[in-house]
């Protein structure tokens, strides 16, 4: 089996499309897939997700959409380093891409045997919100000072 590089669906990072090639003669089942999403600053966990019971037929490419939730809180980012980094990329003109690392644990069942490998890789995607939406979010969490006096 070969797991292709995941990519965000459009600019929506909470729906990631995975492509899996199963060239084998035997179909397999992903009993569950659990993911953690890390922002590169201090390797901070900023999201997670799970999906269950994905069938990968023999000799087939299978695409499936993996939902996950992003979870930013000031308690995870007491010095505001993560939100400042996101703002520096998403408020730039043109917008820069965000980079994360994902760690996925997959429970794969073949016949009656289940194995659980872990896969970890970087991923890059476009800013999931417009500059205006990000400015509003930053103001709502009380960090207007990081976007300058115009906000």
DSSP file (Angstrom, degrees, kcal/mol; ACC not computed):
  #  RESIDUE AA STRUCTURE BP1 BP2  ACC     N-H-->O    O-->H-N    N-H-->O    O-->H-N    TCO  KAPPA ALPHA  PHI   PSI    X-CA   Y-CA   Z-CA
    1    1 A X              0   0    0      0, 0.0     2,-0.5     0, 0.0    21,-0.2   0.000 360.0 360.0 360.0 143.0    0.0    0.0    0.0
    2    2 A X  E     -A   21   0A   0     19,-2.4    19,-2.7     0, 0.0     2,-0.6  -0.988 360.0-151.8-126.8 124.1    1.1    3.5   -0.8
    3    3 A X  E     -A   20   0A   0     -2,-0.5    17,-0.2    17,-0.2     3,-0.1  -0.852  18.5-146.4 -94.2 120.2   -0.2    6.6    1.0
    4    4 A X        -     0   0    0     15,-3.4     2,-0.2    -2,-0.6    15,-0.2  -0.263  36.5 -76.3 -75.3 170.5    0.0    9.6   -1.3
    5    5 A X        -     0   0    0     13,-0.1    -1,-0.1     1,-0.1     2,-0.1  -0.506  52.0-124.6 -68.4 131.4    0.6   13.1    0.1
    6    6 A X        -     0   0    0     -2,-0.2     2,-0.3    12,-0.1    12,-0.2  -0.380  27.8-168.0 -72.4 156.5   -2.5   14.5    1.7
    7    7 A X  E     -B   17   0A   0     10,-1.6    10,-2.8   116,-0.1     2,-0.1  -0.997  25.2-107.4-145.6 146.5   -3.9   17.8    0.6
    8    8 A X  E     -B   16   0A   0     -2,-0.3     2,-0.9   116,-0.3     8,-0.2  -0.420  37.7-112.2 -68.9 144.0   -6.5   20.2    2.0
    9    9 A X  E >  S-B   12   0A   0      6,-2.6     3,-2.2     3,-0.9     2,-0.2  -0.698  78.7 -46.5 -78.7 109.6   -9.7   20.3    0.1
   10   10 A X  T 3  S-     0   0    0     -2,-0.9   116,-0.3     1,-0.3    -2,-0.1  -0.457 116.7 -34.5  62.7-132.2   -9.7   23.8   -1.4
   11   11 A X  T 3  S+     0   0    0     -2,-0.2     2,-0.9   117,-0.1    -1,-0.3   0.119 112.5 110.5-104.3  19.8   -8.7   26.2    1.3
   12   12 A X  E X   -B    9   0A   0     -3,-2.2     3,-1.4     1,-0.1    -3,-0.9  -0.800  43.6-177.2 -98.7  97.8  -10.5   24.1    4.0
   13   13 A X  E 3  S+     0   0A   0     -2,-0.9    -1,-0.1     1,-0.3     3,-0.1   0.579  75.4  70.0 -75.2  -6.3   -7.8   22.6    6.2
   14   14 A X  E 3  S+     0   0A   0      1,-0.2    54,-1.8    -5,-0.1     2,-0.4   0.401  96.2  57.0 -92.0   6.4  -10.3   20.7    8.3
   15   15 A X  E <  S- C   0  67A   0     -3,-1.4    -6,-2.6    52,-0.2     2,-0.5  -0.912  72.5-178.5-130.9 107.0  -11.1   18.4    5.4
   16   16 A X  E     -BC   8  66A   0     50,-2.5    50,-3.9    -2,-0.4     2,-0.5  -0.896  17.9-141.7-111.2 132.8   -8.0   16.6    4.1
   17   17 A X  E     -BC   7  65A   0    -10,-2.8   -10,-1.6    -2,-0.5     2,-0.4  -0.808  15.7-166.3 -95.9 128.0   -8.1   14.2    1.1
   18   18 A X  E     - C   0  64A   0     46,-2.8    46,-2.1    -2,-0.5     2,-0.5  -0.888   6.0-156.3-109.5 143.8   -5.9   11.1    1.2
   19   19 A X  E     - C   0  63A   0     -2,-0.4   -15,-3.4    44,-0.2     2,-0.5  -0.988  11.8-172.9-119.9 126.4   -5.2    8.9   -1.7
   20   20 A X  E     -AC   3  62A   0     42,-2.9    42,-2.9    -2,-0.5     2,-0.6  -0.976  10.8-156.3-123.6 127.5   -4.2    5.3   -1.1
   21   21 A X  E     -AC   2  61A   0    -19,-2.7   -19,-2.4    -2,-0.5     2,-0.6  -0.908   6.8-172.4-101.2 122.9   -3.0    2.9   -3.7
   22   22 A X  E     + C   0  60A   0     38,-2.7    38,-1.5    -2,-0.6    37,-0.7  -0.871  11.0 170.3-114.1  95.2   -3.5   -0.8   -2.8
   23   23 A X        +     0   0    0     -2,-0.6    -1,-0.1    36,-0.2    35,-0.1   0.472  44.9 109.5 -82.8  -0.2   -1.7   -2.8   -5.6
   24   24 A X  S    S-     0   0    0      2,-0.2    35,-1.3    36,-0.1    36,-0.1  -0.198  78.0-122.5 -76.2 164.5   -2.1   -6.0   -3.6
   25   25 A X  S    S+     0   0    0     33,-0.2     2,-0.4    34,-0.1    33,-0.2   0.558  95.5  67.9 -78.3 -10.3   -4.4   -9.0   -4.5
   26   26 A X  S    S-     0   0    0     31,-0.1    -2,-0.2    84,-0.0    33,-0.2  -0.936  79.2-132.6-118.2 131.8   -6.1   -8.6   -1.1
   27   27 A X        -     0   0    0     -2,-0.4    84,-0.3    31,-0.1     2,-0.3  -0.449  24.3-157.1 -73.6 154.5   -8.3   -5.7    0.0
   28   28 A X  E     -D   56   0B   0     28,-2.2    28,-3.2    -2,-0.1     2,-0.4  -0.882   7.8-136.6-130.1 164.3   -7.6   -4.2    3.5
   29   29 A X  E     -DE  55 109B   0     80,-2.2    80,-3.3    -2,-0.3     2,-1.1  -0.983   8.7-142.4-124.0 130.5   -9.7   -2.3    6.0
   30   30 A X  E     -DE  54 108B   0     24,-3.5    24,-2.1    -2,-0.4    23,-0.4  -0.818  18.1-169.8 -86.1 103.2   -8.5    0.8    7.9
   31   31 A X  E     -     0   0B   0     76,-2.5    22,-1.8    -2,-1.1     2,-0.3   0.931  68.7 -14.5 -64.0 -46.5  -10.3    0.0   11.2
   32   32 A X  E     -DE  52 107B   0     75,-0.9    75,-3.0    20,-0.2     2,-0.4  -0.982  55.6-157.3-154.7 152.1   -9.4    3.5   12.5
   33   33 A X  E     -DE  51 106B   0     18,-2.6    18,-1.8    -2,-0.3     2,-0.4  -0.993  14.0-172.5-129.2 121.6   -7.2    6.3   11.6
   34   34 A X  E     -DE  50 105B   0     71,-2.6    71,-2.9    -2,-0.4     2,-0.4  -0.951   6.6-170.9-116.8 136.0   -6.2    8.8   14.3
   35   35 A X  E     -DE  49 104B   0     14,-2.8    14,-1.7    -2,-0.4     2,-0.4  -0.950  15.1-164.2-129.2 146.9   -4.3   12.0   13.6
   36   36 A X  E     -DE  48 103B   0     67,-2.0    67,-2.4    -2,-0.4     2,-0.5  -0.982  15.1-148.3-122.4 141.3   -2.6   14.7   15.5
   37   37 A X  E     -DE  47 102B   0     10,-2.7     9,-3.1    -2,-0.4    10,-1.0  -0.939  13.3-165.3-113.4 128.6   -1.7   18.0   13.9
   38   38 A X  E     -DE  45 101B   0     63,-3.3    63,-2.3    -2,-0.5     2,-0.4  -0.929  14.9-142.6-117.8 135.3    1.4   19.9   15.1
   39   39 A X  E   > -DE  44 100B   0      5,-3.0     5,-1.1    -2,-0.4     4,-0.2  -0.780  27.7-123.3 -88.8 141.4    2.5   23.5   14.4
   40   40 A X  T > 5S+     0   0    0     59,-0.7     2,-0.7    -2,-0.4     3,-0.7   0.700  88.0  93.6 -65.0 -18.8    6.2   23.7   14.0
   41   41 A X  G > 5S-     0   0    0      1,-0.3     3,-1.2     3,-0.1    -2,-0.2  -0.658 119.7 -21.1 -76.8 114.9    6.7   26.3   16.8
   42   42 A X  G 3 5S-     0   0    0     -2,-0.7    -1,-0.3     1,-0.2    -2,-0.1   0.655 106.3 -88.0  58.3  18.6    7.5   24.2   19.9
   43   43 A X  G < 5 -     0   0    0     -3,-0.7     2,-0.3     1,-0.2    -1,-0.2   0.901  69.4-173.5  51.0  45.8    5.8   21.2   18.1
   44   44 A X  E < < -D   39   0B   0     -3,-1.2    -5,-3.0    -5,-1.1     2,-0.5  -0.545  26.7-122.4 -79.3 129.9    2.5   22.3   19.5
   45   45 A X  E     +D   38   0B   0     -2,-0.3    -7,-0.3    -7,-0.2     3,-0.1  -0.600  39.3 164.9 -70.7 120.8   -0.6   20.1   19.0
   46   46 A X  E     +     0   0B   0     -9,-3.1    25,-4.3    -2,-0.5     2,-0.3   0.301  57.3   1.1-121.5   7.0   -3.1   22.3   17.3
   47   47 A X  E     -DF  37  70B   0    -10,-1.0   -10,-2.7    23,-0.3     2,-0.3  -0.980  50.8-168.9-178.8 168.8   -5.6   19.7   16.0
   48   48 A X  E     +DF  36  69B   0     21,-1.6    21,-3.0    -2,-0.3     2,-0.3  -0.970   6.9 176.8-160.9 169.8   -6.7   16.1   15.8
   49   49 A X  E     -D   35   0B   0    -14,-1.7   -14,-2.8    -2,-0.3     2,-0.3  -0.977  10.7-152.8-172.1 166.1   -9.2   13.9   14.0
   50   50 A X  E     -D   34   0B   0     17,-0.4     2,-0.3    -2,-0.3    17,-0.2  -0.990   5.4-174.8-147.3 151.1  -10.4   10.3   13.5
   51   51 A X  E     -D   33   0B   0    -18,-1.8   -18,-2.6    -2,-0.3     2,-0.3  -0.982  14.0-152.3-144.2 150.4  -12.1    8.2   10.9
   52   52 A X  E     +D   32   0B   0     -2,-0.3   -20,-0.2   -20,-0.2   -21,-0.2  -0.920  58.0   9.4-128.7 149.2  -13.3    4.7   11.0
   53   53 A X  E     +     0   0B   0    -22,-1.8     2,-0.6   -23,-0.4   -22,-0.2   0.923  61.5 171.1  56.3  62.2  -13.9    1.7    8.7
   54   54 A X  E     -D   30   0B   0    -24,-2.1   -24,-3.5    -3,-0.2     2,-0.4  -0.913  22.2-146.5-101.4 121.2  -12.3    2.8    5.4
   55   55 A X  E     -D   29   0B   0     -2,-0.6     2,-0.6   -26,-0.2   -26,-0.2  -0.741   9.1-164.5 -90.8 133.4  -12.2   -0.1    2.9
   56   56 A X  E     -D   28   0B   0    -28,-3.2   -28,-2.2    -2,-0.4     3,-0.1  -0.882  17.8-147.1-116.4  96.1   -9.3   -0.2    0.5
   57   57 A X    >   -     0   0    0     -2,-0.6     3,-0.7   -30,-0.2   -35,-0.2  -0.172  27.9 -90.6 -62.9 155.5  -10.2   -2.7   -2.3
   58   58 A X  T 3  S+     0   0    0      1,-0.2   -33,-0.2   -33,-0.2   -35,-0.2  -0.326 106.8   9.4 -63.0 146.9   -7.5   -4.8   -4.0
   59   59 A X  T 3  S+     0   0    0    -35,-1.3     2,-0.3   -37,-0.7    -1,-0.2   0.866 108.4 115.4  52.2  45.3   -5.8   -3.3   -7.1
   60   60 A X  E <   -C   22   0A   0    -38,-1.5   -38,-2.7    -3,-0.7     2,-0.5  -0.983  65.1-130.4-145.5 152.7   -7.4    0.1   -6.6
   61   61 A X  E     -C   21   0A   0     -2,-0.3     2,-0.4   -40,-0.2   -40,-0.2  -0.884  30.9-166.9 -94.3 133.0   -6.8    3.8   -5.8
   62   62 A X  E     -C   20   0A   0    -42,-2.9   -42,-2.9    -2,-0.5     2,-0.4  -0.988   8.4-164.7-126.3 127.3   -9.0    5.0   -3.0
   63   63 A X  E     +C   19   0A   0     -2,-0.4     2,-0.3   -44,-0.2   -44,-0.2  -0.904  14.1 174.3-103.9 136.8   -9.5    8.6   -2.1
   64   64 A X  E     -C   18   0A   0    -46,-2.1   -46,-2.8    -2,-0.4     2,-0.5  -0.998  29.0-125.2-142.0 148.6  -11.1    9.4    1.3
   65   65 A X  E     -C   17   0A   0     -2,-0.3     2,-0.6   -48,-0.2   -48,-0.2  -0.788  20.8-156.7 -94.6 127.5  -11.8   12.7    3.1
   66   66 A X  E     -C   16   0A   0    -50,-3.9   -50,-2.5    -2,-0.5     2,-0.3  -0.907   7.3-151.3-107.5 114.6  -10.3   12.9    6.6
   67   67 A X  E     +C   15   0A   0     -2,-0.6   -17,-0.4   -17,-0.2     2,-0.3  -0.656  21.7 167.9 -84.9 138.7  -12.0   15.4    8.9
   68   68 A X        -     0   0    0    -54,-1.8     2,-0.5    -2,-0.3   -19,-0.3  -0.986  28.5-126.7-145.0 159.9  -10.1   17.0   11.7
   69   69 A X  E     -F   48   0B   0    -21,-3.0   -21,-1.6    -2,-0.3     2,-0.3  -0.900  13.9-143.0-109.6 128.1  -10.5   19.9   14.1
   70   70 A X  E     -F   47   0B   0     -2,-0.5     2,-0.4   -23,-0.2   -23,-0.3  -0.708  17.8-168.6 -83.6 140.7   -8.1   22.7   14.5
   71   71 A X        +     0   0    0    -25,-4.3     2,-0.5    -2,-0.3    -2,-0.0  -0.806   9.9 173.5-138.3  93.1   -7.8   23.9   18.1
   72   72 A X        +     0   0    0     -2,-0.4     2,-0.3     3,-0.0   -26,-0.1  -0.853   8.5 164.2 -98.9 133.6   -6.0   27.1   18.8
   73   73 A X    >>  -     0   0    0     -2,-0.5     3,-1.0     1,-0.1     4,-0.8  -0.992  45.9-123.4-144.0 152.3   -6.0   28.4   22.3
   74   74 A X  T 34 S+     0   0    0     -2,-0.3     3,-0.4     1,-0.3     6,-0.2   0.793 110.1  65.1 -64.1 -27.4   -3.9   31.0   24.1
   75   75 A X  T 34 S+     0   0    0      1,-0.2     3,-0.4     2,-0.1    -1,-0.3   0.819 104.5  45.2 -66.7 -28.0   -3.0   28.4   26.8
   76   76 A X  T <4 S+     0   0    0     -3,-1.0    -1,-0.2     1,-0.2    -2,-0.2   0.654 124.0  35.9 -82.2 -17.0   -1.2   26.4   24.1
   77   77 A X    ><  +     0   0    0     -4,-0.8     3,-2.0    -3,-0.4    -1,-0.2  -0.503  67.1 162.2-135.9  61.9    0.5   29.6   22.8
   78   78 A X  T 3  S+     0   0    0     -3,-0.4    -1,-0.1     1,-0.3    -3,-0.1   0.765  81.0  44.5 -62.4 -26.2    1.2   31.8   25.9
   79   79 A X  T 3  S-     0   0    0     -5,-0.0    -1,-0.3     0, 0.0    -5,-0.0   0.361 108.0-124.1 -96.6   5.1    3.7   34.0   24.0
   80   80 A X    <>  +     0   0    0     -3,-2.0     4,-2.2    -6,-0.2     5,-0.2   0.665  67.8 137.2  62.9  19.1    1.4   34.3   20.9
   81   81 A X  H  >  +     0   0    0      2,-0.2     4,-2.0     1,-0.2     5,-0.1   0.881  68.5  48.0 -64.1 -38.9    4.3   32.9   18.8
   82   82 A X  H  > S+     0   0    0      2,-0.2     4,-2.7     1,-0.2     5,-0.2   0.954 113.8  44.4 -68.5 -49.6    2.0   30.6   16.8
   83   83 A X  H  > S+     0   0    0      1,-0.2     4,-2.6     2,-0.2    -1,-0.2   0.853 113.4  52.1 -66.6 -33.0   -0.7   33.2   16.0
   84   84 A X  H  X S+     0   0    0     -4,-2.2     4,-2.5     2,-0.2    -1,-0.2   0.907 110.8  48.1 -66.3 -40.8    2.0   35.8   15.1
   85   85 A X  H  X S+     0   0    0     -4,-2.0     4,-1.3     2,-0.2    -2,-0.2   0.923 113.1  47.3 -64.7 -44.2    3.5   33.3   12.7
   86   86 A X  H  X S+     0   0    0     -4,-2.7     4,-3.2     1,-0.2     3,-0.4   0.932 113.0  49.3 -61.7 -45.6    0.2   32.5   11.2
   87   87 A X  H  X S+     0   0    0     -4,-2.6     4,-2.4     1,-0.2     5,-0.2   0.896 106.0  56.5 -61.7 -40.5   -0.6   36.2   10.9
   88   88 A X  H  < S+     0   0    0     -4,-2.5    -1,-0.2     1,-0.2    -2,-0.2   0.818 117.1  35.9 -62.9 -29.0    2.7   37.0    9.3
   89   89 A X  H  < S+     0   0    0     -4,-1.3     7,-3.0    -3,-0.4     3,-0.4   0.877 122.1  41.7 -88.7 -43.1    1.9   34.5    6.5
   90   90 A X  H  < S+     0   0    0     -4,-3.2    -3,-0.2     5,-0.2    -2,-0.2   0.710 115.9  47.6 -83.0 -20.2   -1.8   35.0    6.1
   91   91 A X  S  < S+     0   0    0     -4,-2.4    -1,-0.2    -5,-0.3    -3,-0.1   0.459  91.8 103.3 -96.9  -1.9   -1.8   38.8    6.3
   92   92 A X  S    S-     0   0    0     -3,-0.4     2,-0.5    -5,-0.2    39,-0.1  -0.325  81.9-100.1 -73.2 160.8    1.1   39.1    3.8
   93   93 A X  S    S+     0   0    0      1,-0.3     2,-0.1     2,-0.1    -3,-0.1  -0.940 117.5  25.4-126.4 109.8    0.5   40.1    0.3
   94   94 A X  S    S-     0   0    0     -2,-0.5    -1,-0.3    -5,-0.1    -2,-0.1   0.565 111.7-115.9 -76.9 160.8    0.5   37.6   -1.4
   95   95 A X        -     0   0    0     -2,-0.1    -5,-0.2    -5,-0.1     2,-0.2  -0.316  27.1-137.2 -62.7 143.7   -0.5   35.2    1.4
   96   96 A X        -     0   0    0     -7,-3.0    31,-0.5     1,-0.1     2,-0.2  -0.471  22.8 -99.7 -92.8 171.7    2.1   32.6    2.3
   97   97 A X  E     - G   0 126B   0     -2,-0.2     2,-0.4    29,-0.2    29,-0.2  -0.616  27.8-126.9 -91.0 153.0    1.4   29.0    3.0
   98   98 A X  E     - G   0 125B   0     27,-3.0    27,-2.2    -2,-0.2     2,-0.4  -0.790  19.9-152.0 -96.6 142.3    1.1   27.4    6.4
   99   99 A X  E     + G   0 124B   0     -2,-0.4   -59,-0.7    25,-0.2     2,-0.3  -0.953  21.4 162.3-117.7 134.4    3.2   24.4    7.3
  100  100 A X  E     -EG  39 123B   0     23,-2.7    23,-2.5    -2,-0.4     2,-0.4  -0.831  30.0-129.6-134.1 173.7    2.2   21.7    9.8
  101  101 A X  E     -EG  38 122B   0    -63,-2.3   -63,-3.3    -2,-0.3     2,-0.4  -0.994  20.1-157.1-124.8 138.1    3.3   18.2   10.7
  102  102 A X  E     -EG  37 121B   0     19,-2.8    19,-1.7    -2,-0.4     2,-0.5  -0.894   6.5-161.3-114.5 148.9    0.8   15.4   11.0
  103  103 A X  E     -EG  36 120B   0    -67,-2.4   -67,-2.0    -2,-0.4     2,-0.5  -0.983  15.4-172.3-127.0 117.2    1.2   12.1   12.9
  104  104 A X  E     -EG  35 119B   0     15,-3.6    15,-3.1    -2,-0.5     2,-0.5  -0.933  13.8-162.1-117.7 130.3   -1.2    9.4   11.9
  105  105 A X  E     -EG  34 118B   0    -71,-2.9   -71,-2.6    -2,-0.5     2,-0.5  -0.960  15.8-166.2-108.0 124.6   -1.8    6.1   13.6
  106  106 A X  E     -EG  33 117B   0     11,-2.4     2,-0.8    -2,-0.5    11,-0.6  -0.943  15.8-153.6-116.8 125.0   -3.5    3.6   11.3
  107  107 A X  E     -EG  32 116B   0    -75,-3.0   -76,-2.5    -2,-0.5   -75,-0.9  -0.870  23.4-170.0 -95.9 106.4   -5.1    0.4   12.4
  108  108 A X  E     -EG  30 115B   0      7,-3.1     7,-2.5    -2,-0.8     2,-0.5  -0.844   6.5-159.0-103.6 128.8   -5.0   -1.8    9.3
  109  109 A X  E     +EG  29 114B   0    -80,-3.3   -80,-2.2    -2,-0.5     2,-0.5  -0.934  13.1 176.4-112.4 125.5   -6.8   -5.1    9.2
  110  110 A X  E >  S- G   0 113B   0      3,-2.6     3,-2.3    -2,-0.5     2,-0.4  -0.994  72.9 -40.4-122.6 121.0   -5.9   -7.8    6.7
  111  111 A X  T 3  S-     0   0    0     -2,-0.5   -82,-0.0   -84,-0.3    -2,-0.0  -0.495 126.0 -28.2  57.1-116.0   -7.9  -11.0    7.2
  112  112 A X  T 3  S+     0   0    0     -2,-0.4     2,-0.5    -3,-0.1    -1,-0.3   0.244 118.2  96.9-111.7  12.0   -8.1  -11.3   11.0
  113  113 A X  E <   -G  110   0B   0     -3,-2.3    -3,-2.6     2,-0.0     2,-0.5  -0.878  52.7-164.8-108.6 131.8   -4.8   -9.5   11.8
  114  114 A X  E     -G  109   0B   0     -2,-0.5     2,-0.3    -5,-0.2    -5,-0.2  -0.962   6.8-177.9-116.3 130.0   -4.6   -5.8   12.7
  115  115 A X  E     -G  108   0B   0     -7,-2.5    -7,-3.1    -2,-0.5     2,-0.3  -0.889  14.2-151.9-120.4 156.8   -1.4   -3.8   12.7
  116  116 A X  E     +G  107   0B   0     -2,-0.3    -9,-0.2    -9,-0.2     2,-0.1  -0.654  18.0 176.6-133.0  78.3   -1.0   -0.2   13.7
  117  117 A X  E     -G  106   0B   0    -11,-0.6   -11,-2.4    -2,-0.3     2,-0.4  -0.392  22.7-134.0 -75.1 159.8    1.8    1.7   12.0
  118  118 A X  E     -G  105   0B   0    -13,-0.2     2,-0.4    -2,-0.1   -13,-0.2  -0.957  16.2-165.9-116.2 134.9    2.5    5.4   12.6
  119  119 A X  E     -G  104   0B   0    -15,-3.1   -15,-3.6    -2,-0.4     2,-0.4  -0.972   6.1-178.0-121.3 132.7    3.1    7.8    9.7
  120  120 A X  E     +G  103   0B   0     -2,-0.4     2,-0.3   -17,-0.2   -17,-0.2  -0.992  15.2 145.9-136.1 127.6    4.5   11.3   10.3
  121  121 A X  E     -G  102   0B   0    -19,-1.7   -19,-2.8    -2,-0.4     2,-0.2  -0.978  44.4-102.1-152.4 159.8    5.1   13.9    7.6
  122  122 A X  E     -G  101   0B   0     -2,-0.3     2,-0.3   -21,-0.2   -21,-0.3  -0.493  33.3-166.8 -80.2 159.5    5.0   17.7    6.9
  123  123 A X  E     -G  100   0B   0    -23,-2.5   -23,-2.7    -2,-0.2     2,-0.4  -0.990   6.3-158.5-147.1 141.6    2.1   19.2    5.0
  124  124 A X  E     +G   99   0B   0     -2,-0.3     2,-0.3   -25,-0.2  -116,-0.3  -0.966  17.7 165.1-122.7 138.6    1.7   22.7    3.5
  125  125 A X  E     -G   98   0B   0    -27,-2.2   -27,-3.0    -2,-0.4     3,-0.1  -0.980  38.6 -93.3-148.5 160.5   -1.6   24.4    2.7
  126  126 A X  E     -G   97   0B   0     -2,-0.3   -29,-0.2  -116,-0.3  -113,-0.1  -0.285  61.5 -77.0 -68.4 156.8   -2.9   27.8    1.8
  127  127 A X        -     0   0    0    -31,-0.5    -1,-0.2     1,-0.2     4,-0.1  -0.336  39.8-143.2 -55.0 131.8   -4.3   30.1    4.5
  128  128 A X  S    S+     0   0    0     -3,-0.1     2,-0.3     2,-0.1    -1,-0.2   0.574  77.7  42.3 -80.3  -7.8   -7.7   28.8    5.4
  129  129 A X  S    S-     0   0    0   -117,-0.0     2,-0.0     1,-0.0    -2,-0.0  -0.925  86.5-104.4-134.9 158.9   -9.2   32.2    6.0
  130  130 A X     >  -     0   0    0     -2,-0.3     4,-2.5     1,-0.1     5,-0.2  -0.305  39.1-105.2 -73.8 165.9   -9.1   35.6    4.4
  131  131 A X  H  > S+     0   0    0      1,-0.2     4,-2.5     2,-0.2     5,-0.2   0.901 122.6  51.4 -58.7 -41.5   -7.0   38.4    5.8
  132  132 A X  H  > S+     0   0    0      2,-0.2     4,-2.1     1,-0.2    -1,-0.2   0.920 109.7  48.8 -63.3 -44.5  -10.2   40.1    7.1
  133  133 A X  H  > S+     0   0    0      1,-0.2     4,-2.1     2,-0.2    -1,-0.2   0.907 112.3  49.0 -62.7 -41.2  -11.4   36.9    8.8
  134  134 A X  H  X S+     0   0    0     -4,-2.5     4,-2.8     1,-0.2     5,-0.2   0.912 108.7  52.7 -66.0 -41.7   -8.1   36.5   10.5
  135  135 A X  H  X S+     0   0    0     -4,-2.5     4,-2.2     1,-0.2    -1,-0.2   0.908 109.7  49.6 -59.0 -41.0   -8.0   40.1   11.7
  136  136 A X  H  X S+     0   0    0     -4,-2.1     4,-2.3     2,-0.2    -1,-0.2   0.907 111.1  48.9 -64.1 -42.0  -11.4   39.5   13.2
  137  137 A X  H  X S+     0   0    0     -4,-2.1     4,-1.7     2,-0.2    -2,-0.2   0.933 110.8  50.3 -62.3 -46.1  -10.3   36.3   14.9
  138  138 A X  H  <>S+     0   0    0     -4,-2.8     5,-2.6     1,-0.2    -1,-0.2   0.892 111.6  48.4 -61.7 -40.2   -7.2   38.1   16.3
  139  139 A X  H ><5S+     0   0    0     -4,-2.2     3,-1.4    -5,-0.2     5,-0.3   0.900 107.9  55.3 -65.6 -40.3   -9.3   40.9   17.6
  140  140 A X  H 3<5S+     0   0    0     -4,-2.3    -1,-0.2     1,-0.3    -2,-0.2   0.822 108.0  48.2 -64.1 -31.6  -11.7   38.5   19.3
  141  141 A X  T 3<5S-     0   0    0     -4,-1.7    -1,-0.3    -5,-0.1    -2,-0.2   0.369 120.6-109.1 -92.7   7.4   -8.9   36.8   21.2
  142  142 A X  T < 5S+     0   0    0     -3,-1.4    -3,-0.2    -4,-0.2     3,-0.2   0.789  85.8 115.7  80.4  28.9   -7.6   40.1   22.3
  143  143 A X    > < +     0   0    0     -5,-2.6     3,-2.0    -6,-0.1     4,-0.3  -0.090  20.9 134.0-120.3  35.7   -4.4   40.3   20.3
  144  144 A X  G >   +     0   0    0      1,-0.3     3,-1.7    -5,-0.3     7,-0.2   0.778  62.8  72.5 -55.7 -27.9   -5.1   43.3   18.1
  145  145 A X  G >  S+     0   0    0      1,-0.3     3,-0.9    -3,-0.2    -1,-0.3   0.750  87.0  62.8 -63.0 -23.2   -1.6   44.7   18.8
  146  146 A X  G <  S+     0   0    0     -3,-2.0    -1,-0.3     1,-0.2    -2,-0.2   0.654 103.1  48.8 -78.8 -12.2    0.0   42.0   16.6
  147  147 A X  G <  S-     0   0    0     -3,-1.7     3,-0.3     1,-0.3    -1,-0.2   0.275 114.6-112.1-108.3  10.8   -1.8   43.3   13.5
  148  148 A X    X   -     0   0    0     -3,-0.9     3,-1.0    -4,-0.2    -1,-0.3  -0.148  41.6 -60.4  87.8 177.1   -0.9   46.9   13.9
  149  149 A X  T 3  S+     0   0    0      1,-0.2    -1,-0.2     2,-0.1    -4,-0.1   0.620 118.5  75.3 -77.0 -13.2   -2.9   50.0   14.7
  150  150 A X  T 3         0   0    0     -3,-0.3    -1,-0.2     1,-0.2    -2,-0.1   0.627 360.0 360.0 -75.4 -11.1   -5.1   49.7   11.6
  151  151 A X    <         0   0    0     -3,-1.0    -1,-0.2    -7,-0.2    -2,-0.1   0.454 360.0 360.0 -94.8 360.0   -7.2   46.8   13.0
